[in-house]
Every structure is written in C-alpha cells, then in structure tokens.
Amino acid sequence: PCLCRTVTLSAMPGEVVGYTDWGSVIADIDPYAWAYVGAGLAIGLSVLGAAWGIFITGASLLGGAVRAPRIRSKNLISVIFCEAVAIYGVIVSIILQTKIMLDREKAGVDEYSDKKFFAGYGIFWAGVCCGIGNLACGVCVGICGSGCALADAQNGALFVKILVIEIFASALGIFAIIVAIIMSTQAKFEE
C-alpha cells in the first residue's frame, strides 16, 4: 500500500469504502488542522507541565514550612520558575498562531499545495516540541524546587546552591522554545 497518496476505490451503492493504510488518513487531514493542533499542544502541554511542577513543589514547600516556617516566602521562587514554563508555552503558541494564515476565500478547498502541508506539519511539530519540552521542564523544575524547599528547611545555607540547579532545570524550557521557533521559521502558508 502507498503511504503518501489517498487510495480511492469505486464503490457500489451501500458499500463502505475505507482507507487501506494510516498514511492515507494522515495525508487527507487539512494542513491548517495540523497547525492549529500544534499551537494547541504547545500551550496545553506547557501549562500541564507548569501545573505538575507547582503541584510537586507546593506539596514539599507546605510540608517543609511546617517544620521551618521561615522558608515559606523565599521558596516561592520555585513556584515562579514553574509558572514561567506556562508562559513559555503561551509565547510559542502566539508565535505559531501568527504563522497560520487562512485564506477565507479558499477555505474548504480540497486541494492544498505541498507548501501548505509543509507549513502545517512544521507548525504541528514545533508545537509538539515546545509542549513536550516544557512538560518535562515543568516536572524537572518541580522536583528541583521540592528538593530546594526540603533542603532549605533542613539547612538554610543550602538554598542558594540548590536554586542554581533549579535555574539550570529551568533552562530546558528555554531550549524547547528556541527549537520550536527554529522549526517554525520556514512554515509559511501563503503561496
């Protein structure tokens, strides 16, 4: 079976005609749909990563604050680092949305050029890259923030040392943004 072209079968009335392979199904999906799903995944997975990181950090921060109430305010920086991951996803999603240009007069046209499919796939994978990268970054920052809160509750001299590690964990999200922007630079829907 061909993995890149739609297989058309002549059918008798009442007969069900289907695709012979997944490649045909994927090739028939509108390139604008791919682009919008990519932009949605960029923001959705990034916010999920931020929420997960805040959950991990917050639980340890509250638990450690029971033993050492002095850590409450300064360890909120870990929650802010987690929240930055969601902001990264918002920024990339806005960038990807600006690249999607739907020609209203040609909306609903069955034939799309290779350039539009390239743009749709490019924006989709840029969104996937940003979303998964920021999901991992949020969890990573949350785990580092959790360790920072617990270590600070035990010994206040450890806060700055562990905060440096948390900053390096936060850099993963910036790398995901950079890669997503590079991936989407050549994505142009206009002819």
Disulfide bonds with the S-S distance in Angstrom:
none
